[in-house]
Amino acid sequence: MSKALLKFARVSPTKARLIAREVQGMNAELALAALDFMPNKAAGIISKVIASAVANGDYEPEEVVITSCRVDKAAVMKRWRPRARGTATRIIKPTSHILVEVGPATNGKEA
């Protein structure tokens, strides 16, 4: 089993979790193909992390399954936007940590 961790990805963890749930348990080759056609920003980021996890274990994408794809909340960047009458509004820019674990596929279970 091998894993890859991307820290402080500039994407909201809530939006990234939607994509992570879709690929969890899938064959890595099928997951990479599916992520290529998703229009979300998080899909491209998670695709790169999956490819990295596969390469970290010296596997081929067709012989591994994504055992875990986890998205955790990271630090939040805080910015200010000027508003009317000399006031300001806070802008919150969330980041996330993305962890992907892949393991060899068993013969009976390939997604």
HELIX and SHEET records of a PDB file:
HELIX    1   1 PRO A   13  VAL A   23  1                                  11    
HELIX    2   2 ALA A   28  ASP A   36  1                                   9    
HELIX    3   3 LYS A   41  ASN A   56  1                                  16    
HELIX    4   4 PRO A   61  GLU A   63  5                                   3    
HELIX    5   5 ALA A   84  GLY A   86  5                                   3    
SHEET    1   A 3 SER A   2  ALA A   9  0                                        
SHEET    2   A 3 ALA A  88  PRO A 104 -1                                        
SHEET    3   A 3 VAL A  64  PRO A  82 -1                                        
END                                                                             
